[in-house]
Amino acid sequence: MIAKNAGNEMVEFDMNVEPIDPASVHKVRLQNGTMMPVAAFGTFHSDWAQDYMKDATLEAIRIGWRHIDTARAYENEHDVGEAIRKALKRGYIASTEELFVTGKLWNGHMKPKDVAPALDNTLKALGLDKIDLYLTHWPWPNVHTPGCGPEHRNPDAVPYIHEDFMETWEEILKLKKKGKIINVGTSNHTRAIMKLLLRDVSDNERPAVNQMELHPLFQQTELRRYFQSEALTCVGYMSLGSPNRPERDKFREQRADMMDPTIREIAGETGISPAQVGLNWAYQRENKSGGYVAMATRSDWIKENLKAATADILTPAQMLRISGDGTKENPGIDANNRLIYGQVFLWPEAEGDWRVLWDDSQVFETRKNYKKFKKAWKSYNDVKIETTFRGQ
């Protein structure tokens, strides 16, 4: 057993915790026929967990997780790769073919010339010759300083410009044709920008997956159903509300999913943890058509989180209490409680309003269009500053 205190969290890996048969974990079929385990072990780090990611990922594989979700932005691809190599040596898996690995192209690597080297570095770190699913992490090339606070802004940040994104997408498709990528996908796409992408690609160039924030207090049902109508599989991140997310993503008005009275009531009724309630809801909702990402650093919790994707634990009535159906009798608990505002990615014309990242109010098809908008905004803003009374 490995047991350590990490701040307020316990890191505990116990070899006495029995593994789960990976075959019992539900899978969904992606557009090209690939079967994807719906439960993905997340490697998104809060600072306290970074030192334990290799051990946690190794333990997840031992316990039965076969979908690993990682990204260049998490700064731990090599640790995940080391875990995969150790899992092979210890016989937890016979080959990497048993794993489904999701990786992500970081914003800072979206220039066409940077895409192929970025993927090659990811594959090298992970010890793979191809990746099962490769996502664009965000729709635009905006970067932030690692460990930055909520007030951080990059003056070079820009809104979504479809012309630029398509140049990046074309490079990703080239790597798919070379066999280095099995499935392509997106993360954090909104409805408008997804419509633009689907408009301009052929059937075999479409994204298979969109990863997005999804949890009981932020269900995004309408948006998810739109993606489903376009044959995109939705995978939810922040599935447990990510209580240990970076400080820049914590705000007073946000609520904790696992503390919600309905979630806790259902946990008491079923004899499982609030976390399992949230993940089993994620597994069962919308006819078991999507997936979830969850991370833990205790063997029992790692097992709990995976077990949630193996059976229908919640009854239809309990699912209804969480999801609701649009009636006064069954309102559900969706509270539009977004946890990732993304404010560190804001561009100047957003004027500090993080909602602009998500409401499709500043989406541009061409660089020329954005340049015209930017010029008009600057003129308006100059007049605003000049004429608006600002009392001392």
C-alpha positions in Angstrom: 0.0 0.0 0.0 1.1 3.5 -0.8 -0.5 6.1 1.5 0.4 9.8 1.6 -1.2 13.0 2.6 -1.3 15.6 -0.2 -2.6 18.9 1.3 -6.1 18.1 2.3 -6.3 15.0 0.1 -5.3 11.4 0.7 -3.3 9.5 -1.8 -3.8 5.8 -1.2 -3.1 2.9 -3.5 -4.1 -0.5 -2.1 -3.3 -3.7 -4.0 -5.9 -5.5 -2.0 -8.6 -3.6 -3.9 -9.9 -6.1 -6.4 -9.9 -5.0 -10.1 -13.0 -4.8 -12.3 -13.3 -6.8 -15.5 -12.7 -4.2 -18.3 -15.2 -6.1 -20.5 -17.9 -5.1 -18.0 -17.4 -1.4 -18.7 -20.0 0.0 -21.2 -18.6 1.1 -24.6 -20.1 3.3 -27.2 -19.5 3.0 -31.0 -17.9 6.0 -32.6 -18.6 7.0 -36.2 -15.9 4.7 -37.7 -16.9 1.7 -35.7 -14.3 2.2 -32.9 -15.6 1.0 -29.5 -14.8 3.6 -26.8 -15.1 2.8 -23.1 -17.4 5.4 -21.7 -15.4 5.8 -18.5 -12.2 7.7 -19.1 -9.5 8.0 -16.3 -8.7 11.7 -16.2 -5.2 13.0 -15.8 -6.0 16.7 -15.5 -3.9 17.8 -12.6 -4.4 20.2 -9.8 -1.1 21.1 -8.4 -1.4 18.7 -5.4 -1.9 15.7 -7.6 0.8 16.2 -10.1 3.4 14.2 -8.2 1.0 11.3 -8.0 -0.3 11.1 -11.5 2.0 8.2 -12.7 1.0 6.0 -9.7 -2.6 6.9 -10.0 -2.7 6.1 -13.7 -0.9 2.8 -13.1 -3.4 1.9 -10.4 -6.3 2.9 -12.6 -5.0 0.5 -15.3 -4.6 -2.3 -12.7 -8.1 -1.8 -11.5 -9.6 -2.1 -15.0 -9.7 1.4 -16.6 -8.9 1.1 -20.3 -9.7 4.6 -21.4 -7.0 7.2 -20.4 -7.7 10.9 -21.0 -4.6 13.1 -21.2 -3.4 16.3 -22.8 -0.3 18.3 -23.5 -1.6 21.1 -21.3 -1.7 18.9 -18.3 2.2 18.7 -18.4 2.2 15.1 -17.4 2.1 13.1 -20.7 5.5 11.5 -19.8 4.1 10.4 -16.4 1.1 8.8 -18.1 3.5 7.1 -20.6 5.6 5.8 -17.7 2.4 4.4 -16.1 1.5 2.6 -19.4 5.0 1.2 -19.6 4.9 -0.1 -16.0 1.4 -1.6 -16.7 2.9 -3.6 -19.5 5.8 -4.8 -17.5 3.5 -5.9 -14.6 1.1 -7.6 -16.9 -1.9 -5.5 -16.2 -2.3 -5.2 -20.0 -0.7 -7.4 -22.7 -0.3 -4.6 -25.1 -1.2 -0.9 -25.6 -3.9 -2.1 -28.0 -6.0 -2.9 -24.9 -6.1 0.8 -24.1 -8.1 3.6 -25.6 -6.1 6.8 -25.2 -7.4 10.3 -25.7 -4.9 13.1 -26.3 -5.3 16.8 -27.0 -3.7 19.4 -29.2 -2.7 22.4 -27.1 -3.7 25.9 -28.1 -0.1 27.0 -28.5 0.4 24.3 -31.1 -2.4 25.2 -33.4 -0.3 26.9 -36.1 -0.2 24.4 -39.1 3.5 23.9 -38.8 3.3 23.0 -35.1 0.5 20.3 -35.3 2.6 17.3 -36.5 5.5 17.9 -34.1 3.0 18.3 -31.2 1.4 15.0 -31.9 4.8 13.3 -32.4 5.9 14.6 -29.0 2.7 13.3 -27.4 3.1 9.9 -29.0 6.7 9.7 -27.9 5.9 10.7 -24.3 3.0 8.2 -24.1 5.1 5.4 -25.8 2.5 4.9 -28.6 2.8 4.9 -32.4 -0.8 6.0 -32.8 -3.5 7.6 -30.7 -7.1 6.4 -30.5 -8.7 9.9 -30.2 -7.0 13.3 -30.8 -9.0 16.4 -29.8 -8.4 20.1 -30.3 -8.3 21.2 -26.7 -10.0 24.6 -27.3 -11.3 26.2 -30.5 -8.8 29.0 -30.6 -5.0 29.4 -30.1 -5.1 31.4 -26.9 -2.6 30.4 -24.3 -2.1 31.2 -20.6 0.8 31.1 -18.3 1.0 27.7 -16.4 -0.3 28.2 -12.8 -1.8 31.7 -13.6 -4.5 33.3 -11.5 -8.0 34.2 -12.6 -7.0 37.7 -13.6 -4.5 36.6 -16.2 -5.1 37.9 -19.8 -3.1 37.4 -22.9 -3.1 40.5 -25.1 -2.7 38.4 -28.2 -5.8 36.3 -27.6 -8.3 36.1 -30.4 -11.9 34.8 -30.8 -12.8 31.8 -32.9 -11.8 32.4 -36.5 -13.0 29.6 -38.6 -10.5 30.2 -41.4 -7.7 29.6 -38.9 -9.3 26.6 -37.3 -9.8 24.9 -40.6 -6.1 25.2 -41.4 -5.3 23.4 -38.1 -8.0 20.8 -38.7 -6.5 20.0 -42.2 -3.2 19.2 -40.5 -4.9 16.9 -38.0 -6.6 15.1 -40.9 -3.3 14.6 -42.6 -2.0 12.8 -39.5 -5.2 10.7 -39.4 -4.6 9.7 -43.0 -1.0 8.6 -42.0 -2.4 6.3 -39.4 -1.1 8.3 -36.4 -4.7 9.2 -35.3 -7.6 6.7 -35.3 -10.4 9.2 -34.4 -10.4 13.0 -34.5 -12.5 15.2 -32.3 -13.0 18.5 -30.6 -13.3 19.9 -27.0 -15.2 22.9 -25.8 -16.9 23.5 -29.2 -20.1 25.5 -29.1 -23.0 25.0 -31.4 -22.1 27.8 -33.9 -18.5 26.8 -34.4 -19.5 23.1 -34.7 -22.0 24.0 -37.4 -19.2 25.8 -39.3 -16.9 22.8 -39.0 -19.5 20.3 -40.0 -20.5 22.5 -43.0 -17.0 22.5 -44.3 -15.8 18.8 -44.0 -16.7 15.6 -45.7 -18.2 12.6 -44.0 -14.8 11.0 -43.2 -13.4 14.3 -41.9 -16.0 15.0 -39.2 -15.2 14.9 -35.5 -16.2 11.8 -33.8 -16.3 13.3 -30.3 -16.8 16.6 -28.5 -15.6 16.8 -25.0 -17.4 19.3 -22.9 -18.3 20.3 -19.3 -21.1 18.0 -18.1 -22.2 17.2 -14.5 -25.5 17.1 -12.6 -25.6 20.9 -11.9 -24.5 21.7 -15.4 -26.2 19.3 -17.8 -26.1 21.2 -21.2 -28.9 18.9 -22.4 -29.9 20.9 -25.4 -26.4 21.3 -26.7 -25.6 17.7 -26.1 -28.7 16.6 -28.0 -27.6 18.8 -30.9 -24.2 17.1 -31.0 -25.9 13.7 -30.8 -28.2 14.7 -33.7 -25.0 15.1 -35.7 -23.6 11.7 -34.7 -21.1 13.2 -32.3 -20.4 11.4 -29.1 -20.3 13.7 -26.1 -17.8 13.0 -23.3 -18.2 15.0 -20.1 -15.4 16.5 -18.1 -15.7 18.0 -14.6 -18.1 15.0 -14.1 -17.7 15.1 -10.3 -17.5 18.9 -10.1 -13.7 18.7 -9.8 -13.5 20.1 -6.2 -9.7 20.3 -6.5 -9.6 22.3 -9.8 -7.1 25.2 -9.9 -7.9 28.2 -7.9 -8.3 30.3 -11.0 -11.5 28.3 -11.8 -13.1 28.6 -8.3 -15.7 31.4 -7.8 -18.0 32.1 -4.8 -21.2 31.5 -6.7 -20.3 28.0 -7.9 -21.9 25.0 -6.2 -20.6 21.6 -5.4 -22.4 18.8 -7.2 -21.7 16.1 -4.6 -23.2 18.3 -1.9 -26.5 18.8 -3.7 -29.4 17.5 -1.5 -30.9 15.4 -4.3 -27.6 13.7 -5.1 -27.1 13.0 -1.4 -30.6 11.7 -0.9 -30.2 9.3 -3.8 -26.8 8.2 -2.5 -28.6 7.3 0.8 -31.4 5.5 -1.0 -29.0 3.4 -3.1 -26.2 2.8 -0.6 -23.5 4.3 -2.8 -21.4 7.5 -2.7 -22.6 10.8 -4.1 -19.7 10.5 -6.6 -21.1 7.2 -7.9 -24.5 8.7 -8.2 -23.2 11.5 -10.4 -21.2 9.1 -12.6 -23.9 6.5 -12.9 -26.2 9.3 -14.0 -23.6 10.4 -16.5 -23.4 6.8 -17.8 -27.1 6.2 -18.0 -28.4 9.6 -19.4 -29.5 10.1 -23.0 -29.8 6.3 -23.5 -26.2 5.6 -22.5 -24.9 7.5 -25.5 -22.0 9.4 -24.0 -19.0 9.2 -21.6 -17.4 10.8 -18.6 -13.9 11.7 -17.4 -13.1 11.1 -13.7 -9.9 11.1 -11.7 -9.0 9.9 -8.2 -5.9 9.0 -6.2 -7.4 6.3 -3.9 -7.8 2.8 -5.0 -11.3 2.4 -3.6 -12.4 5.6 -5.3 -10.7 4.7 -8.6 -12.7 1.5 -8.5 -16.0 3.2 -7.5 -15.7 5.6 -10.4 -15.2 2.8 -12.9 -17.9 0.6 -11.4 -20.4 3.4 -12.2 -20.1 2.5 -15.9 -20.9 -1.1 -15.5 -24.5 -1.3 -14.4 -27.8 0.7 -14.1 -27.6 1.6 -10.4 -30.1 4.4 -10.5 -33.7 3.8 -11.2 -35.6 5.7 -13.9 -37.3 7.7 -11.1 -34.0 8.7 -9.6 -32.6 9.6 -13.0 -35.7 11.8 -13.5 -35.1 13.6 -10.2 -31.6 14.6 -11.5 -32.3 15.2 -15.1 -35.9 16.5 -15.0 -38.2 16.6 -18.0 -39.0 20.2 -18.4 -42.2 20.1 -16.3 -43.0 21.8 -13.0 -43.5 18.3 -11.5 -40.0 17.2 -12.5 -37.7 20.2 -12.6 -34.4 18.3 -12.1 -31.4 19.9 -10.5 -29.6 21.5 -13.4 -28.5 24.9 -12.1 -26.5 26.2 -15.1 -23.5 25.9 -12.6 -20.6 26.2 -15.1 -17.3 25.6 -13.4 -14.9 26.4 -16.2 -15.5 30.0 -17.2 -12.3 30.1 -19.3 -11.7 33.8 -18.5 -8.0 33.4 -18.8 -8.5 32.9 -22.6 -10.5 36.1 -23.2 -9.6 38.5 -26.0 -9.7 42.3 -25.7 -13.0 42.7 -27.5 -14.8 40.4 -25.0 -14.4 43.2 -22.5 -13.8 40.9 -19.6 -17.1 39.0 -20.0 -16.4 35.2 -19.9 -19.8 34.4 -21.3 -18.6 35.6 -24.7 -16.5 32.4 -24.8 -19.7 30.3 -24.8 -22.6 32.3 -26.2 -21.5 32.5 -29.9 -21.7 36.3 -30.0 -18.2 36.7 -31.3 -17.6 34.0 -33.9 -15.9 34.9 -37.2 -15.6 33.0 -40.5 -12.5 34.8 -41.8 -9.5 36.8 -40.5 -10.7 39.7 -42.7 -14.1 39.7 -40.8 -12.4 39.7 -37.5 -10.0 42.5 -38.5 -13.0 44.6 -39.6 -14.8 43.9 -36.3 -11.6 44.7 -34.2 -11.2 48.0 -36.0 -14.8 49.0 -35.3 -14.6 47.9 -31.7 -11.4 50.0 -31.1 -13.0 53.1 -32.5 -16.1 52.5 -30.3 -13.9 51.7 -27.3 -11.8 54.9 -27.7 -15.0 57.0 -27.8 -16.3 55.2 -24.8 -13.2 55.9 -22.8 -13.1 59.5 -23.9 -16.8 60.3 -23.2 -17.8 58.2 -20.3 -17.8 59.9 -16.9 -15.5 58.0 -14.5 -15.7 59.5 -11.1 -12.6 59.3 -8.9 
